[in-house]
């Protein structure tokens, strides 16, 4: 069971890091929607940082939760058009 949690935590951390690399802000700079996108992106990045901290401390449950929450911020932003993201693959549920 612990090995499953460790593998899943690592996988979700990598997924969030990859999603952050692929997501770019879609709305024009200086608009309220671009500010909202920047906020969503910052939340995703902050949760990645938190998850990495928890992972380093051996707290796999909170690490996994952080990675999951971070990815949810990005995925929700992508679905409402805040980010340009790949429509193919495993990173986002936009199609």
C-alpha positions in Angstrom: 0.0 0.0 0.0 2.8 2.5 0.9 4.5 1.7 -2.4 1.3 2.5 -4.3 1.0 5.8 -2.5 4.6 6.7 -3.2 4.2 5.9 -6.9 1.0 7.8 -7.2 2.5 10.8 -5.3 5.5 10.9 -7.6 3.3 10.5 -10.7 1.0 13.3 -9.7 3.9 15.6 -8.9 5.4 15.0 -12.3 2.0 15.5 -14.0 1.6 18.9 -12.3 5.1 20.0 -13.2 4.5 19.0 -16.8 1.2 20.8 -16.9 2.8 24.0 -15.6 5.3 23.8 -18.4 2.6 23.4 -21.0 0.1 25.9 -19.9 0.3 29.5 -21.2 -1.9 32.4 -20.4 -4.5 32.8 -23.1 -6.2 36.2 -22.5 -4.5 39.4 -23.6 -2.1 40.9 -21.1 -3.5 43.6 -18.9 -7.1 42.2 -19.0 -9.0 41.0 -15.9 -9.0 37.5 -17.5 -5.3 37.5 -17.8 -5.0 38.4 -14.1 -7.3 35.6 -13.3 -5.2 33.2 -15.4 -2.0 34.4 -13.6 -3.7 33.8 -10.2 -4.7 30.2 -11.2 -1.2 29.6 -12.5 0.4 30.9 -9.3 -1.9 28.6 -7.3 -0.8 25.6 -9.3 2.9 26.6 -8.9 2.4 27.1 -5.2 0.8 23.8 -4.7 3.7 22.1 -6.6 6.1 23.8 -4.2 4.1 22.7 -1.2 3.8 19.2 -2.5 7.5 19.0 -3.1 8.1 20.2 0.5 5.7 17.6 1.9 7.3 14.9 -0.3 10.7 15.8 1.0 9.4 15.5 4.6 8.0 12.0 3.8 4.4 13.3 4.2 3.0 11.5 1.1 -0.7 12.1 1.9 -0.3 15.9 2.0 2.1 15.9 -1.0 -0.4 14.0 -3.1 -3.2 16.3 -2.0 -1.1 19.4 -2.9 -0.2 18.0 -6.3 -3.9 17.2 -7.0 -5.2 20.6 -5.9 -2.5 22.3 -8.0 -3.5 20.4 -11.1 -7.1 21.1 -10.5 -6.4 24.8 -10.6 -4.7 24.5 -13.9 -7.3 22.1 -15.4 -10.2 24.2 -14.4 -8.5 27.3 -15.8 -7.9 25.5 -19.1 -11.5 24.4 -19.3 -12.8 28.0 -19.0 -10.2 29.3 -21.5 -7.7 30.9 -19.2 -4.8 28.8 -20.6 -3.7 27.6 -24.0 -2.9 23.9 -23.4 -2.4 20.8 -25.5 -5.8 19.2 -26.4 -4.2 15.8 -27.0 -2.6 13.7 -24.3 -3.0 13.2 -20.6 -2.4 16.6 -19.1 -5.8 18.4 -19.4 -9.4 17.5 -19.8 -10.3 20.2 -22.3 -11.8 18.0 -25.1 
